[in-house]
Amino acid sequence: MALTNNDIIKKIRVALELRDDDIIEILALVDYKIGKSELGAFFRHETHPKFKPLQDQILRNFLNGLVIYKRGPMEPKRDSKKEKKSLFDKKPLSKRPNKTEE
C-alpha cells in the first residue's frame, strides 16, 4: 500500500505536533494561501464526503515552507564574482620572472 500525499502530510503533522494554524503559516512562508476548511478536507478520512486529495503542488509548497519554518530564511549568497575575479587577476606562472633572473 503506497502512501498518498494526504498520508504524508498527516504523518508530518503528527510527528511535528503541528496545528492547522501552523500549517497555514508554513504555507504562507512560500506565498501559498489556504483556508482552514480546505486544509481540514485534506485530513478527513477518504470515505468522508468532504475529503479532498492533496495535490502535489500543495505538498511541495508545504515541504518548502517547512524548511523555512524550521531553519529560517536562506542567507544571501556571497558574491562569488569577486572571488572568481581575484583568482583570474593573478599572473600566469609562465610570465612571472624567475628569482634567478632578477
Buried (B, 14 or more C-beta within 10 A) or exposed (E): EEEEBBEBBBEBBEEEEBEBEBBBEBBBBBEBEBEEEEBEBBBEEEEEEEBBEBEEEBBEBBBBBBBEBEEEEEEEEEEEEEEEEEEEEEEEEEEEEEEEEE
